[in-house]
Amino acid sequence: MALEYALYIQTDLHPEQALKLMFTGIGVDARIEKSNKRKVFISTNASGLTTYAYRFKDNDPCYIAADLGIEASMLILFHLDPFEDREIQKNILLQVTIELLREVKGDTVLLFNGEVVWLLRKAGELILNSSKDLWRPDFLVLVTLPYKMKDLPTL
């Protein structure tokens, strides 16, 4: 069974632009292609991490992000392949997320399996979830932006 992380973000970028920015920014060669479903763009790379990016329609509300008080315009889903090295995939996932946050200043939330908040950026403040021992030291070194640690809710 694949693990899933979801990044909800407020941005004016096109989904394909967001994926290119994320992966080229950290030097990972990723193939990006358009899916035949609702303007979804898919990125794959050698690690087994598959990334989907979708822009919400104006009348297509994002309830998860709204529960946290943010307005997201794009959803980026990360699927970790259970048959590949998950630690490498998580490292890439965190690196590309931080790279996107460096370039896009909008509100953001990163969720694990739709309920555990890993990080939240609201009004420019980046908060990493200090509960549940999510942020091991080897993950924290990947966060190259200023942040605070704080307990964040589970949805």
C-alpha positions as CSV (number, residue, x, y, z in Angstrom):
1,M,0.0,0.0,0.0
2,A,1.4,3.4,-1.0
3,L,1.7,6.2,1.5
4,E,0.2,9.5,0.5
5,Y,1.1,13.1,1.4
6,A,-1.0,16.1,0.2
7,L,0.3,19.6,-0.1
8,Y,-2.4,22.3,-0.3
9,I,-1.0,25.6,-1.4
10,Q,-2.2,29.1,-2.4
11,T,-0.4,30.0,-5.7
12,D,-0.9,31.5,-9.1
13,L,1.4,28.9,-10.7
14,H,0.1,26.5,-13.2
15,P,0.5,22.8,-12.0
16,E,3.1,22.0,-14.5
17,Q,5.1,25.1,-13.5
18,A,4.9,24.1,-9.9
19,L,6.2,20.6,-10.5
20,K,9.1,21.9,-12.7
21,L,10.1,24.5,-10.1
22,M,10.0,21.8,-7.4
23,F,12.1,19.2,-9.0
24,T,14.6,21.3,-11.0
25,G,15.1,23.4,-7.9
26,I,16.7,20.5,-6.1
27,G,18.4,18.9,-9.2
28,V,16.2,15.9,-9.5
29,D,15.4,14.7,-13.0
30,A,11.7,14.2,-13.1
31,R,9.5,13.4,-16.1
32,I,6.4,15.7,-16.1
33,E,3.4,14.8,-18.3
34,K,-0.2,15.8,-18.5
35,S,-2.8,13.3,-17.4
36,N,-6.1,12.9,-19.2
37,K,-8.0,13.7,-16.0
38,R,-9.1,17.3,-15.2
39,K,-5.8,19.0,-16.1
40,V,-3.8,16.9,-13.7
41,F,0.0,16.9,-14.2
42,I,2.1,13.9,-13.1
43,S,5.7,13.7,-12.2
44,T,7.8,10.6,-11.8
45,N,11.4,10.1,-10.9
46,A,13.8,7.3,-10.3
47,S,13.1,7.1,-6.5
48,G,9.6,5.8,-7.0
49,L,7.9,9.0,-5.8
50,T,5.0,9.9,-8.0
51,T,3.6,13.5,-7.7
52,Y,0.3,14.8,-9.0
53,A,-0.5,18.5,-9.3
54,Y,-4.1,19.8,-9.8
55,R,-5.4,23.4,-9.7
56,F,-8.8,23.8,-7.9
57,K,-11.5,25.5,-9.9
58,D,-12.9,28.7,-8.5
59,N,-16.1,27.0,-7.5
60,D,-14.3,23.8,-6.2
61,P,-13.7,24.5,-2.5
62,C,-10.9,22.9,-0.6
63,Y,-12.4,21.9,2.8
64,I,-9.3,20.4,4.4
65,A,-7.3,23.6,3.9
66,A,-10.3,25.7,4.9
67,D,-10.5,23.8,8.2
68,L,-7.1,25.2,9.0
69,G,-8.0,28.7,7.9
70,I,-6.1,28.8,4.6
71,E,-7.3,29.1,1.0
72,A,-5.6,26.7,-1.3
73,S,-5.7,27.0,-5.0
74,M,-3.6,23.9,-5.8
75,L,-3.3,20.3,-4.5
76,I,0.0,18.4,-4.9
77,L,-0.3,14.7,-4.1
78,F,2.8,12.6,-3.3
79,H,2.5,8.8,-3.6
80,L,5.4,6.8,-2.1
81,D,6.0,3.5,-3.8
82,P,6.1,0.7,-1.1
83,F,8.6,-1.3,-3.2
84,E,11.2,1.5,-3.3
85,D,13.2,3.1,-0.5
86,R,10.7,5.2,1.4
87,E,13.4,7.2,3.2
88,I,14.8,8.5,-0.1
89,Q,11.2,9.3,-1.3
90,K,10.4,11.2,1.9
91,N,13.7,13.1,1.6
92,I,12.8,14.2,-1.9
93,L,9.2,15.0,-0.9
94,L,10.4,17.3,1.9
95,Q,13.1,18.9,-0.3
96,V,10.7,19.7,-3.2
97,T,8.1,21.0,-0.7
98,I,10.6,23.4,0.9
99,E,11.8,24.4,-2.6
100,L,8.2,25.3,-3.6
101,L,7.7,27.2,-0.3
102,R,10.9,29.2,-1.0
103,E,9.5,30.4,-4.3
104,V,5.8,30.6,-3.5
105,K,4.8,32.7,-0.6
106,G,1.2,31.6,-0.2
107,D,-0.5,29.7,2.7
108,T,0.3,26.0,2.7
109,V,-0.4,22.8,4.6
110,L,1.3,19.4,4.2
111,L,-0.8,16.4,5.4
112,F,0.0,12.8,5.8
113,N,-2.8,10.5,4.8
114,G,-5.3,13.4,4.9
115,E,-5.2,14.0,8.6
116,V,-1.7,14.4,10.2
117,V,-0.5,18.0,9.6
118,W,3.3,17.9,9.0
119,L,3.7,21.6,8.3
120,L,1.6,24.7,8.0
121,R,2.4,28.1,6.6
122,K,-0.1,30.8,7.3
123,A,0.4,34.6,6.9
124,G,4.1,33.9,6.1
125,E,4.9,31.9,9.3
126,L,6.1,28.4,8.8
127,I,5.2,26.0,11.6
128,L,6.4,22.4,11.8
129,N,4.4,19.9,13.8
130,S,6.3,19.2,17.0
131,S,3.9,16.3,18.1
132,K,4.2,12.7,17.1
133,D,8.0,12.8,16.5
134,L,7.4,13.6,12.8
135,W,10.5,15.8,12.3
136,R,13.5,13.6,12.9
137,P,16.9,15.4,12.9
138,D,17.7,14.2,9.3
139,F,14.4,15.7,8.1
140,L,14.9,19.0,10.0
141,V,18.2,19.7,8.2
142,L,16.2,19.7,5.0
143,V,14.1,22.7,6.1
144,T,16.2,25.6,5.0
145,L,13.6,28.3,5.7
146,P,12.9,29.9,9.1
147,Y,10.3,28.0,11.1
148,K,8.8,27.4,14.5
149,M,8.0,24.1,16.1
150,K,4.5,23.8,17.6
151,D,1.8,21.1,18.2
152,L,-0.6,21.1,15.2
153,P,-4.0,19.5,15.1
154,T,-4.8,16.2,13.5
155,L,-7.8,16.6,11.2
